[in-house]
Amino acid sequence: MRVTVVRSGGVAGMVTTTTLDAADLDDPRTAELRSLVAACSFRERSGPVAPALRDGFAYEVTVHDDDGSSRGVRFVQGTSPEGMDALLRWVEDCPAGRRETGR
């Protein structure tokens, strides 16, 4: 399983991509990641595609499963689907995540 989080917007308008591969984690952390992903809703919501908050963030989260399938969702700050906030924090805080920043 691989999780990719793309965050764009904010004051500087930066784009940050964080990729976390379960293959880079030990067994307990892999289980925790899988549990967090399982608790997330990946249903698209209707609504704005640009942040409604001034200097807010837009997110795109994609999960690539071991069987080759993938699922994803896009949302703006303040409209995250169920369970997504916990997953975002976990991926962002995990030292095994690979981060790229650009504009």
C-alpha positions in Angstrom: 0.0 0.0 0.0 1.2 3.5 -0.8 -0.5 6.7 0.2 0.1 10.0 -1.6 -1.1 13.4 -0.2 -0.9 16.5 -2.4 -1.5 19.7 -0.5 -1.7 23.0 -2.4 -2.6 26.6 -1.5 -1.9 28.4 1.7 -0.3 31.8 2.0 2.7 30.9 -0.2 0.7 28.9 -2.8 3.1 26.0 -2.4 2.4 22.4 -3.5 3.7 19.7 -1.2 3.5 16.0 -2.2 4.1 13.5 0.6 4.3 9.8 -0.4 4.3 7.0 2.2 4.9 3.4 1.2 3.9 0.7 3.7 7.0 -1.3 2.5 9.1 1.3 4.3 7.4 0.7 7.7 7.6 -1.9 10.4 4.7 -4.3 10.9 3.0 -2.3 13.7 3.1 1.0 11.7 1.9 -0.8 8.6 -1.1 -2.1 10.5 -1.8 1.4 11.9 -1.6 2.9 8.4 -4.0 0.2 7.0 -6.4 0.9 9.9 -6.4 4.6 9.3 -7.0 4.1 5.5 -9.9 1.7 6.3 -11.5 4.3 8.5 -11.5 6.9 5.6 -14.3 7.7 3.3 -13.2 8.2 -0.3 -16.5 9.4 -1.6 -16.2 12.6 -3.6 -18.4 15.4 -2.2 -19.9 18.1 -4.3 -18.5 21.5 -3.4 -15.8 23.9 -4.2 -12.6 22.7 -5.8 -10.7 25.8 -4.5 -10.2 26.6 -0.9 -13.1 28.5 0.6 -10.9 29.9 3.3 -8.6 32.7 2.5 -5.1 31.1 2.2 -6.7 27.7 2.8 -5.4 24.4 1.5 -6.7 21.9 -1.1 -5.9 18.2 -0.8 -5.7 15.3 -3.1 -5.3 11.9 -1.4 -4.6 8.7 -3.4 -4.2 5.2 -2.0 -2.5 2.6 -4.2 -3.4 -0.8 -2.8 -1.3 -3.9 -3.0 -3.6 -5.5 -5.7 -2.8 -2.7 -8.1 -6.1 -0.8 -7.6 -6.3 2.7 -6.3 -8.8 5.1 -4.9 -8.6 8.8 -4.3 -10.5 11.9 -3.2 -10.1 15.6 -3.5 -11.3 18.2 -1.0 -10.6 21.6 0.5 -9.7 22.5 4.0 -12.7 22.3 6.3 -14.5 19.7 4.1 -12.4 16.6 4.7 -14.3 13.2 4.3 -14.7 11.0 7.4 -11.4 9.8 8.9 -9.3 11.8 6.5 -7.9 14.3 9.1 -6.4 11.5 11.1 -4.8 9.9 8.1 -3.4 13.3 6.9 -1.8 14.0 10.3 -0.3 10.5 10.5 1.2 10.6 7.0 2.5 14.1 7.5 4.1 13.1 10.9 5.6 9.8 9.7 9.4 10.1 9.3 9.3 7.5 6.5 7.3 9.8 4.2 9.0 11.3 1.2 8.2 15.0 0.7 8.6 17.2 -2.4 7.8 20.9 -2.4 7.2 23.1 -5.4 5.0 25.8 -6.9 
